[in-house]
Amino acid sequence: MPLLIDPPVNPFSRSEDILAWLERLAALREEYSDDPDALVQISRHEADAARWLEQALLDEGGANPGS
Amino acid sequence: MILFRFRDRRPVRKARPPLARIAKARTVRPFPGDDWWEALQRIADDAVPGVREAFLAAIATLVDAVSLEAIEAALADGDIGAAIAAIPWETLEESLAPMRVQLEEIFDAAIEVSRQSTLVHAGLELAFDVPNRYAIEWARQHVGELIVGVSHETRTAIREVIARQLETGMHPMQSARLIRPMIGLTRRHSAAVNNLRARLVEDGVPPQQIDRLVDQYRRRLLNLRAQNIARTETMAAANAGHRALWQSAVDNGLINAEEWEREWVAVVPDPDARTCAVCRALDDQRAPVGGTFGGGLDGPPAHPSCRCVERLVPREAAPGAADGPAPEAQPEPPAEVAVPEAQAAEQRAANLDQVEQRIAALDRENLVALDADGNIVLDRVGAVDHVQLTEQDIDQLAGRGLTLTHNHPTAPVSFSIEDIAFAMRIDAAEMRAVTSRWTYSMGPGPTGWGSIDRANAVISRHFNEVAAEFAEARKAGQLTRSVAERIFMHEIWQRSATELGWRYTRTAQRRR
């Protein structure tokens, strides 16, 4: 079933906010684990957030999230 | 970047503005070499703020003059009629004197526009003075009718609301306190205010907060009504002045009423295709000088906030209308059609306002869909950052031209991509987002939302462009991170809407 997701972050958000959003998306993934449509949407938001997080960390002069 | 991933399952739009009619209007109007109708509308528009304030000031004076004790005493006896009689309506005539003067001025100014337009269209130079008493008499009579209308609406509202409250066992003193806030509101608005109060009580909102929210809502509705009245009355004055010149010319034997007639001009250049069905039906209809149009209308306006005008045309120039409008050629009586339409729009605005007032304060997302009459057809509460819908919900919403509104509890930012994708999917008439600072609105253009592929391409491009521009501005120290974060989506929607021909607005939040 479709979700109307309003992400609280965008490419200019702080890394900590984007990280919190990624955690929230992980929770949504659990919550909608039996809903293929919702999982597709969540995956897209995860991909966007991961890209923005990388950029935010670079802008903030921090380390790579994987390190 | 693929933004919209759903299949295009939108139904074929059924109800479309009659584009052929609009297209014809664009080629026929504006009238060559002049912009008289704009001048007429401008005279009215310039006076709207003054007339609105005059109305609000008059209502405030009346409210102050109401004796709470007298109303309470009447209600203690169970006499609603006596409670209504305790409102000193007679003070309203004096309080509305500034509005009367303003309408007289519009009336007089419109006569000069009428001179020019008559010269342009009919080749008649009507260089004589229209007696000033025409304006005075018209304004006095018109304001008198307004007072009757306002007092009648309030009386009806009080009867309905207070009778219900007394039946529920509400104390007369409490009921008496409900009356003053109803003065000046329409019956529907009064009901909406009291429904909001009941809803907030039901939700367990603290009494002080209820009073504050209800009062804000009431003031907003009163402002809405004042604006509506101002727009209607100023156009009525402008059109009445416009007509007065021709009538005077006939009265003075300067033109022959057998040779000239009036033509209703409903469809002036209308890029937004907003002309209502009532006015489209009246467009090009003719009436004798001093006579009436179909449905007994003296002339524009046909309904609240109507923007129509009229012009003088040679009678022989009307193909098939040499004998004037035959009864069978008349449109449906507009008074009967226009009022429900206008009321529906007013009701929708009032209900939407009430819904948004409620959801603005919630900490979870709430999506509400309203139909053209303002009825709520869907109300879904979700989590802080999303709402879940079923396929049945979507089937129920699709293709009905609904207004969707929802709140963004987390940040005062504009629409997400999914918000707009969803609006396209169900072919919504409007999508709205209420935040703590702004209310955003997005709607399709005159030809609809267009193709999803094109929207996807346009929005993707603007997304990337805005991101790059903001990043540059950040590096140059011209933009703070927090501002960039807050306006990022707004900037994308502004640019995308412009390119796609959609209607996008952001208005400051005044409710809280």
Interface residues (C-beta under 8 A of the other chain):
Chain A: M1 P2 L3 L4 I5 D6 P7 P8 V9 N10 P11 F12 S13 R14 R24 L28 A38 V40 Q41 R44 D59
Chain B: R5 F6 E365 L367 G382 D385 H386 V387 Q388 L389 T390 E391 I394 H406 H408 T410 A411 V413 S416 E418 D419 F422 A467 F470 A471 R474 R481 A484 E485 F488 M489
